Amino acid sequence: MHFPISAATAAAIFTILIDQAAAHCRFVHTTGDQGGDGRGLLSTWVHHGNNDVHGQKEATIFSDPPVPNKHAHRLYLSEGCGMTLQTVDLWWNMFGGKSPEDWWKYQEVLSNRPGITKEAWVQTWWETKKQADAGVLPVVSADGNGWLHMAVLQINEDGAGPFRCKIDPNGDGKYPGDWEPSDRFMNQPNPNDGGAAKSFWPAGKHQAHLLKWKAPRGLKCNGKSGNYENVCIMRCENYAVNGPFGGCIPFRIVNQPPEVQPEPPKPIDKPVENPEYVDTGYNAQPAEGYNGAYFKRDAAPDANEKRNIEEIQQLRKRNEERAMREFARIKRGVRKAVKKARSAAVVEPPHVMN
């Protein structure tokens, strides 16, 4: 059962600042600096007492199959929001025709099954829309002062964190960026160090712990869910060997800082200089047209001009003939030199003593 609590109440209840977070766990409550009363997708406040098995069935797992199987190579689910034993039960009941108590079914790699449908995985879009329609999405400022509180319920002892988290900015199950840097987690030292490989923390069993993340200034969220825009999905997971375990937390951002507009182009202070007029000595105006054509020269060619043209043509012809005769003479000389070289005796060069 999910019940609302304020951010102040959450901070008062979950005062344990941890450097180790749960393995089998649920993100049972989320809120932002601007309000909200959400939770991780498919996570609830139902505690189940000391019944670890029932509590584990609601825990999100980012591997396929969800239960380790030495006979099947597990696939790491790098996209989407993983699966739970409940979602696997749902798929088997609807399409597999098997009983949820048939634990062997969890050892099959579902991703390789032909005809597998979305019911086997956490349906991110649908679960986010349910929180958006209920108006409980956490609201986080993107002005550099925003934060997201996440209450994590540890179910059993077999897995300390810490958590590492990624952002899906578009709500499409993709995580284009890197893991969030360690300095954005206010109460979780070194979340990206591969931490607590032993993945075991008995003292945290059946307790809830607070995880706090600082939103970077200018965070962009492009997703839309219900009546809300600017929606992101944060996926957090630990390093448990039989996991990883964690959850997906939808939230929306407000108070985005204004985008820095590029400076307008500066006007040119120096005026453009006009080119200086130069008298070319002739009339540069276009020719006058007459009946769509240019005027033709009326005067007949001068006799001396015609005689000069003929003399130039004859001189050019004599120069070309002289050049051809010179080329033929050079060609004969080259042939004679080659013939003489071929008939000469070969002389060995003298040997030089070192």
TANOR-V470882 format. One line per field, one symbol per residue. phi: phi as a letter, one per 30 degrees, with the letter a starting at -180 (. if undefined). psi: psi as a letter, one per 20 degrees, with the letter a starting at -180 (. if undefined). burial: I if it has 16 or more other ideal C-beta (glycine too) atoms within 10 Angstrom, else O. A space follows every 50 residues. Layout:
# TANOR-V470882
phi = ???
psi = ???
burial = ???
This chain:
# TANOR-V470882
phi = .cbdbddddddddcddcccbcdcdabddabacdcjjbcaddicbdecihc dddddddcddbcbbddcebdcbddcdddcibibbddddeeddddbcicde ddddddccdddcddidcdddcddeddddddddddiceecbdccjcdabcb cccdcbddldddccbbccdcicicbdcddedddccdbbdhdcciehedha bedcdiccbccbbcdddiecbcdbbiccchccbcccbccedccdcllcbd abcbhddddddddddddddddddddddbddibdcddddcbhibddcdddd ddddddddddddddddddddddddddddddddddddddddddddddcddd dcdd
psi = ppqqqrhggghhgmiooqjprqforqnipqqrijaqlarqpjqriphjcj nhghhhiipppkqoqhpqoiipoqppnirakbrrhghgggghhhhhkrqh inihhijpohhippjqriiirpnggghghghghikjpqppqkjijqrppp poopgailoqcrqqqqpoiikjjqnharqpqhiiohknplikjjqlhhlp nhhjpkrqqppppppqpjpppiqppcjqalprppppqajphjcqqcrpoq rqqrlpqqqoqqpqppqohpqpppqpppoijrojqqqqqoljrqpqphqq qqghgghhghggggghghhghhhhhhghghghhggghgghhhiqqppqqq ppp.
burial = OOOOOOIOOIOOOIOOOIIIIIIIIIIIIIIIIIOIIIIIIIIIOOIOOO OIOOIIIIIIIIIIIIIOOOOOOIOOIOOIIIIIIOIIIIIIOOOIOOOO OOOOIIOIOIOOOOOIOOIIIIIIOOIIIOIIOOOIIIIIIIOOOIIIII IIIIIIIIIIIIIIIIIIIIIOIOIOOOIIOOOIIOOIOOIIOOIIOOIO IOOIOIOIIIIIIIIOOOIOIOIIIIOIOIIIIIIIIIIIOIIIIIIIII IIIOIOOOOOOOOOOOOOOOOOOOOOOOOOOOOOOOOOOOOOOOOOOOOO OOOOOOOOOOOOOOOOOOOOOOOOOOOOOOOOOOOOOOOOOOOOOOOOOO OOOO
